[in-house]
Amino acid sequence: MESGALYYKKQMKKILIASGVAVLAVAMIAGAQGYAFSTNLTVGSTGADVVALQTWLMSSGYNIASIANGAAAKGYFGSQTVAAVKAYQTANGVPSTGFVGPLTRGKLNGSAVVANTVSTGCPAGYTCTLATGNTLPDNGVVIPGAPAGITTLGVEGILTVTQGPVSNTVVNVGQTMVPILSIRAQAQNSDLAIQRITLNLGTDTKIYNKIYRTLYVTDGVTVLATVPLNSTTVVQSGANYLVTITGFNAIVAKNSYKDFVVKADLQTSIDTAVRNAGPYAVSVYSQGVRAIDGAGISQYAGDSAITQSITINASLTDNAIANISTNSASPQTASVPVTDTTNGQILQLPVLVFDVGSQNDSLHLRQVQVAISGSGTGTTTAAYLYQGATQISSAAVSAGVATFSNIVNGTAGASIPVNTTVTYTIKVDVTGVTSSSVTVTPSLVVANTTVLASDDSTVTTKNGSAPGFTTTVLGKGPAFSLASAPVATVTGTNQSGATNSTSTVTATFNVNVQAIGSNVYFSSQASTTNKMFIFKVFNGAGSDVTSTLSNASSGFIIPSAGVVTVGQPTSSFYVPQQNSAQIANVTYQFDGKDTSGNRLSAGPYSIEIQHVNWSSTGAAVSTSTTSFDGLSAWRTNGINP
């Protein structure tokens, strides 16, 4: 009669051999099960784990009668196995459920010294490690392991592969790392390690020897594996040409998915006839995606339905596009004083900020032309092209045009990397503004602006425009600016009905004024002929409704500093030459009813300072600064009475 340990040792060897596992030697200790249980077992379970469990239970005195009497073969977890498990659980302080879960497996695995494992003869695709706890010289069973990163050890998984999202249907000659196919791998029951993707390149050799030169498997950003396309890496299977990308181990967590994006480098030169023979499709080969699950088992999925057809366009340089626009930071309509009052000049005044965006290829500015119109007393003499703080070029302004020509390759700031936008600034010198003012209105002349592609060919597609706003340079007079954004508020009740509204709308502005070249005089807001501030009110449709408002009134607080009131009419004042002051709480009010008594209902309403009246002599005749008219910065938020 064989001892239980010897019997079990023989049975374990048979199990492992039957499971395809290389057996080097089995070190056993009498009474120990010598098997690592890693999966839950219950009624209906089958396989090697069940055989090992039943073998150990019987050798340890937990009888399974039908197996002992030869009536049933090992490997099926039935009612008698449940009874034996319950008996074992009761004897070992585990809840007697008959279910082999984590508690029972822990007891089974902990009740024995598990045989050491060695890496000699480890099957391909498995990780074999030396277990601890046994120092016997007769060590070793090679036990299959899961790949690095798997957390669901011992658990079989299911791999499902579908098409992932990728928008590319057209690529350009010479492009690199361009997405051509997306594969979505989903893991069920177990973590999965994706380790191989086989692609079907179709039946035409052109796709790998004339179209694509390198393929990448990425997780969308990081490159996981790379394969060059040539006669060595591409193999023919029937009429199809296949390439297998391996050498990576990408974990897809249990019950989740991950998108794998196949990207490609295109040949730098592709014949027109080859391009026109497309589109060219790349698809997943049948069962072409392989993963390893937590039990160390290979899972396969994928088919030709996961495919993407790509049209090959001309080269990047042939498709280069320059997108031109005015940048939001471009100076708005405003008045600025000269900085040199003796000579009446301001140098390198920013007047235009514009963007150049590159599409499909890297670009270079070879020539930039700007039209600079103006009127008044003074001259715009020179212009400068900047990228950030870097001056790229300068040019004289002749007949209202500045041309920055022959900007050579390599000039700092003149290059625009592919698919990026670079911001440029035009600055000008304005001289001779010793009295009155001069206006400067710039605009990029797109037709006469030359942009080169990376091969120095001229980019023919230039989209957009870049007009600027008008800047008034003052040699004499007031320069106005806002100290803060204007605000509109409502007080009172906005009741329903035609005539029930008793609300009041109040707009508030805080205005800075600087006197350039002379004193600047302002009349009382109560004046009937020379009110300092003139306002407009717009309804929700943008129409001027100022004349229809009821009980409209306006006012301001005379500044406490920087102005002179002595000798001036009531509520009038002046800002001395070269001084500045802030006129706070400039207000405009009107009722929530119109002049006919009807509630204002066409809102929201916004209020704007249209212009400011002033004088440089103190006489009653005023000069109007109207540069604010139509500017959103000088208009309040919209509000309903």
Secondary structure, 3 states (H helix, E strand, C coil): CCCHHHHHHHHHHHHHHHCCCCCCCCCCCCCCCCCCCCCCECCCCECHHHHHHHHHHHHCCCCCHHHHCCCCCCCECCHHHHHHHHHHHHHCCCCCCCCECHHHHHHHHHCCCCCCCCCCCCCCCCCCCCCCCCCCCCCCCCCCCCCCCCCCCCCCCEEEEEECCCCCCEEEECCCCEEEEEEEEEEECCCEEEEEEEEECCCCCHHHHHHEEEEEEECCCCEEEEEECCCCCEEEECCEEEEEECCCCEEECCCEEEEEEEEEEECCCCCHHHHHCCCEEEEEEEEEEEEECCCCCEEEECCCCCEEEEEEEEECCCCCEEEEEECCCCCCCEEEECCECCCCEEEEEEEEEEEEEEECCCEEEEEEEEEEECCECCEEEEEEEEECCEEEEEEEEECCEEEECCCCCCCCCCEECCCCEEEEEEEEEEECCCCCEEEEEEEECHHHCEEECCCCCECCEEEECCECCCEEEECCEEEEEECCCCEEEEECCCCCCCCCCCCEEEEEEEEEEEEECCCEEECCCCCCCCCCEEEEEECCCCCECHHHECCCEEECCCCCCCCECCCCCCCCEEECCCCEEEEEEEEEEEECEECCCCECCCCCEEEEEEEEEEECCCCCCCEEECCCCCCHHHECCCECC
